[in-house]
Amino acid sequence: MKPAMETAAEENAEQSQERKVNSRAEMEIGRYHWMYPGSKNHQYRPVPTLGDRANPLSSPGCFECCIKCLGGVPYASLVATILCFSGVALFCGCGHVALAGTVAILEQHFSTNTSDHALLSEVIQLMQYVIYGIASFFFLYGIILLAEGFYTTSAVKELHGEFKTTACGRCISGMFVFLTYVLGVAWLGVFGFSAVPVFMFYNIWSTCEVIKSPQTNGTAGVEQICVDIRQYGIIPWNAFPGRICGSALENICNTNEFYMSYHLFIVACAGAGATVIALIHFLMILSSNWAYLKDASKMQAYQDIKAKEEQELQDIQSRSKEQLNSYT
């Protein structure tokens, strides 16, 4: 009778210890879900057994692999990258050609003396070199942001197994948020600056349209309709001729350089606007990724504490079993 009673006591002790472990774990999980409501969406899948890994019939097919890979693509970052590349390409390519056409128009019609627009030519040449740097920088920066989007997307974390965040990773994500914000503000200035040549060319084009209109065409007042490019401040006031009137101005508007430069400046301004929209899109994506990393780091810390406590409870349970066995 005594061994049977001792065995029943041991079983009751083991069951009580297991109930304590389960109840404490459930309390910890409930407390974490109450503190961090967003963590309820996290799903923990069991680790496959060795038999499941070794079974070739359980491996997914080509279609399932393709669906899994497509699920890991950060489509928001991909759209923002394509928009950023397109905007920068339009701004840099069209702006470079339009600046060269502007210099040709000034040299041929508004400032025949080279010394009068020497400073403007140097500034335009410097801007063309800056355009080369902008194109190269944003090509690399867009790729880096796309890669950051891949490695912070929850779908990619599930594809690559267990995910753990570090303080360095969260710091890098925060640095990208700050840098993208600064670049977005800078591109707002670029967008506003790119609208200046569009305004200038529009004024010249609208003046030419007035000259071509039936009300003024063929009359003596046509030669009194002029455009003085010196008032925009791009060439000095002593530049000659600096002012074009009447039929000469109409001939300038009919040239291929004026037509191409005007429309290329419009496209470059649109490209700058598209780049601003892309950077705003990137800023929203990076902010959400940083918030996800912060939540994942809290979840990781909780899992470490939970595993440590469970290990301590298991050690206590094993020691209690040893003590019960020593009494028998």
DOSERO-917890 format. One line per 3 residues: number of its first residue (from 1); their letters; for each residue x, y, z of C-alpha. Coordinates in steps of 0.5 Angstrom, whole numbers, padded with zeros to 4 digits. Layout:
NUM = A = X,Y,Z; ...
END
This chain:
1 = MKP = 0000,0000,0000; 0006,0005,0002; 0009,0004,-0005
4 = AME = 0002,0006,-0009; 0001,0012,-0004; 0008,0014,-0006
7 = TAA = 0007,0013,-0013; 0000,0017,-0013; 0003,0023,-0009
10 = EEN = 0009,0023,-0014; 0004,0023,-0020; 0000,0029,-0016
13 = AEQ = 0006,0033,-0015; 0008,0032,-0023; 0001,0034,-0025
16 = SQE = 0001,0040,-0020; 0008,0043,-0023; 0005,0042,-0030
19 = RKV = -0001,0046,-0028; 0003,0051,-0025; 0008,0052,-0031
22 = NSR = 0002,0052,-0036; -0002,0057,-0032; 0005,0062,-0031
25 = AEM = 0006,0061,-0039; -0001,0063,-0040; -0001,0069,-0036
28 = EIG = 0006,0071,-0039; 0003,0071,-0046; -0004,0074,-0044
31 = RYH = 0000,0080,-0040; 0005,0081,-0046; -0001,0081,-0051
34 = WMY = -0005,0086,-0046; 0001,0091,-0046; 0003,0090,-0054
37 = PGS = -0004,0089,-0058; 0000,0088,-0064; 0003,0082,-0062
40 = KNH = -0003,0078,-0063; -0002,0077,-0070; 0004,0074,-0069
43 = QYR = 0004,0066,-0071; 0009,0061,-0069; 0009,0055,-0073
46 = PVP = 0012,0049,-0070; 0019,0047,-0072; 0018,0041,-0077
49 = TLG = 0021,0034,-0075; 0027,0030,-0078; 0022,0025,-0081
52 = DRA = 0018,0031,-0085; 0025,0034,-0087; 0027,0028,-0090
55 = NPL = 0021,0026,-0093; 0021,0028,-0101; 0014,0027,-0102
58 = SSP = 0013,0033,-0097; 0017,0038,-0101; 0013,0044,-0104
61 = GCF = 0012,0044,-0112; 0015,0049,-0117; 0008,0053,-0116
64 = ECC = 0008,0053,-0109; 0015,0056,-0109; 0014,0061,-0114
67 = IKC = 0008,0063,-0110; 0012,0063,-0103; 0018,0068,-0107
70 = LGG = 0012,0073,-0110; 0010,0073,-0103; 0016,0076,-0100
73 = VPY = 0017,0081,-0105; 0016,0088,-0102; 0011,0091,-0107
76 = ASL = 0011,0098,-0104; 0019,0099,-0104; 0019,0096,-0111
79 = VAT = 0014,0101,-0113; 0017,0107,-0110; 0024,0105,-0113
82 = ILC = 0021,0105,-0120; 0018,0111,-0119; 0025,0114,-0116
85 = FSG = 0029,0111,-0122; 0024,0114,-0127; 0024,0121,-0124
88 = VAL = 0031,0122,-0123; 0032,0119,-0130; 0027,0124,-0133
91 = FCG = 0030,0130,-0129; 0038,0128,-0130; 0037,0126,-0138
94 = CGH = 0032,0132,-0140; 0035,0137,-0135; 0042,0136,-0138
97 = VAL = 0040,0136,-0146; 0035,0143,-0144; 0041,0146,-0141
100 = AGT = 0046,0145,-0147; 0040,0148,-0151; 0039,0154,-0147
103 = VAI = 0046,0156,-0147; 0046,0155,-0155; 0040,0160,-0155
106 = LEQ = 0043,0165,-0151; 0050,0165,-0155; 0046,0165,-0162
109 = HFS = 0041,0171,-0160; 0041,0174,-0153; 0049,0175,-0152
112 = TNT = 0053,0175,-0158; 0059,0177,-0153; 0062,0171,-0150
115 = SDH = 0065,0175,-0144; 0058,0177,-0142; 0055,0170,-0141
118 = ALL = 0062,0166,-0139; 0059,0166,-0131; 0053,0163,-0134
121 = SEV = 0056,0158,-0138; 0061,0156,-0132; 0055,0155,-0128
124 = IQL = 0051,0151,-0133; 0057,0146,-0134; 0057,0145,-0126
127 = MQY = 0050,0144,-0126; 0051,0138,-0131; 0056,0135,-0127
130 = VIY = 0052,0135,-0121; 0047,0132,-0125; 0052,0126,-0126
133 = GIA = 0053,0125,-0119; 0045,0126,-0117; 0044,0120,-0122
136 = SFF = 0049,0116,-0119; 0048,0117,-0112; 0040,0116,-0113
139 = FLY = 0041,0109,-0117; 0045,0106,-0111; 0041,0109,-0106
142 = GII = 0035,0106,-0109; 0038,0099,-0109; 0040,0100,-0102
145 = LLA = 0033,0102,-0100; 0030,0096,-0104; 0034,0091,-0101
148 = EGF = 0032,0094,-0094; 0025,0093,-0096; 0026,0086,-0097
151 = YTT = 0030,0084,-0091; 0025,0088,-0086; 0018,0085,-0090
154 = SAV = 0015,0080,-0085; 0014,0075,-0091; 0022,0075,-0092
157 = KEL = 0023,0074,-0085; 0018,0068,-0085; 0022,0065,-0091
160 = HGE = 0028,0065,-0088; 0026,0062,-0082; 0027,0065,-0075
163 = FKT = 0028,0073,-0075; 0032,0077,-0070; 0033,0084,-0069
166 = TAC = 0039,0088,-0067; 0040,0095,-0064; 0045,0096,-0070
169 = GRC = 0039,0094,-0075; 0034,0099,-0072; 0039,0104,-0072
172 = ISG = 0041,0103,-0079; 0033,0103,-0081; 0033,0110,-0077
175 = MFV = 0038,0113,-0080; 0035,0111,-0087; 0029,0115,-0085
178 = FLT = 0033,0121,-0083; 0037,0121,-0089; 0030,0120,-0094
181 = YVL = 0027,0126,-0090; 0033,0130,-0091; 0033,0128,-0099
184 = GVA = 0026,0129,-0099; 0026,0136,-0097; 0032,0138,-0102
187 = WLG = 0028,0135,-0108; 0023,0140,-0106; 0028,0145,-0107
190 = VFG = 0030,0142,-0113; 0023,0142,-0116; 0022,0149,-0114
193 = FSA = 0028,0151,-0118; 0026,0147,-0124; 0020,0151,-0125
196 = VPV = 0024,0157,-0126; 0026,0155,-0133; 0019,0153,-0135
199 = FMF = 0017,0160,-0133; 0022,0163,-0137; 0021,0159,-0143
202 = YNI = 0013,0160,-0142; 0014,0167,-0142; 0018,0167,-0149
205 = WST = 0013,0162,-0152; 0007,0166,-0150; 0010,0173,-0153
208 = CEV = 0011,0169,-0159; 0004,0167,-0159; 0002,0174,-0159
211 = IKS = 0006,0176,-0165; 0003,0170,-0169; -0004,0172,-0167
214 = PQT = -0009,0175,-0173; -0010,0181,-0169; -0002,0183,-0169
217 = NGT = 0001,0179,-0175; 0003,0184,-0180; 0002,0190,-0176
220 = AGV = 0007,0196,-0174; 0006,0194,-0167; 0009,0187,-0168
223 = EQI = 0016,0190,-0167; 0014,0193,-0161; 0013,0186,-0157
226 = CVD = 0020,0184,-0154; 0023,0180,-0149; 0029,0182,-0145
229 = IRQ = 0032,0176,-0142; 0037,0181,-0138; 0031,0182,-0133
232 = YGI = 0031,0175,-0131; 0038,0176,-0128; 0042,0170,-0132
235 = IPW = 0046,0175,-0136; 0048,0182,-0134; 0045,0188,-0136
238 = NAF = 0051,0190,-0141; 0050,0184,-0145; 0048,0185,-0152
241 = PGR = 0043,0185,-0155; 0040,0182,-0149; 0033,0184,-0152
244 = ICG = 0029,0181,-0158; 0023,0184,-0161; 0018,0182,-0167
247 = SAL = 0020,0178,-0172; 0027,0176,-0170; 0023,0173,-0163
250 = ENI = 0018,0169,-0167; 0024,0166,-0171; 0027,0164,-0164
253 = CNT = 0021,0161,-0162; 0021,0157,-0169; 0028,0154,-0168
256 = NEF = 0029,0147,-0166; 0033,0149,-0160; 0027,0153,-0157
259 = YMS = 0022,0148,-0158; 0026,0142,-0155; 0029,0146,-0149
262 = YHL = 0022,0148,-0147; 0019,0141,-0147; 0025,0138,-0144
265 = FIV = 0025,0143,-0138; 0017,0141,-0137; 0019,0134,-0137
268 = ACA = 0025,0135,-0132; 0020,0139,-0128; 0015,0133,-0128
271 = GAG = 0021,0128,-0126; 0023,0132,-0120; 0016,0132,-0118
274 = ATV = 0016,0124,-0119; 0022,0124,-0115; 0019,0128,-0109
277 = IAL = 0013,0123,-0109; 0018,0117,-0109; 0022,0120,-0103
280 = IHF = 0015,0121,-0099; 0013,0114,-0101; 0020,0111,-0099
283 = LMI = 0019,0115,-0092; 0012,0112,-0090; 0015,0105,-0092
286 = LSS = 0021,0106,-0088; 0017,0109,-0082; 0013,0103,-0082
289 = NWA = 0019,0098,-0083; 0022,0101,-0077; 0016,0101,-0073
292 = YLK = 0016,0093,-0074; 0023,0092,-0072; 0022,0096,-0066
295 = DAS = 0016,0091,-0064; 0020,0085,-0067; 0025,0087,-0062
298 = KMQ = 0020,0087,-0056; 0017,0080,-0058; 0024,0077,-0058
301 = AYQ = 0026,0080,-0051; 0020,0077,-0049; 0021,0070,-0052
304 = DIK = 0028,0070,-0049; 0025,0072,-0042; 0020,0067,-0043
307 = AKE = 0025,0061,-0045; 0029,0063,-0039; 0023,0062,-0034
310 = EQE = 0021,0056,-0037; 0028,0053,-0036; 0028,0055,-0029
313 = LQD = 0021,0052,-0028; 0024,0045,-0031; 0030,0045,-0027
316 = IQS = 0025,0046,-0021; 0021,0040,-0023; 0027,0036,-0024
319 = RSK = 0030,0037,-0018; 0023,0036,-0014; 0023,0029,-0018
322 = EQL = 0030,0027,-0015; 0028,0029,-0008; 0021,0025,-0009
325 = NSY = 0025,0019,-0012; 0030,0020,-0006; 0025,0019,-0001
328 = T = 0022,0012,-0004
END
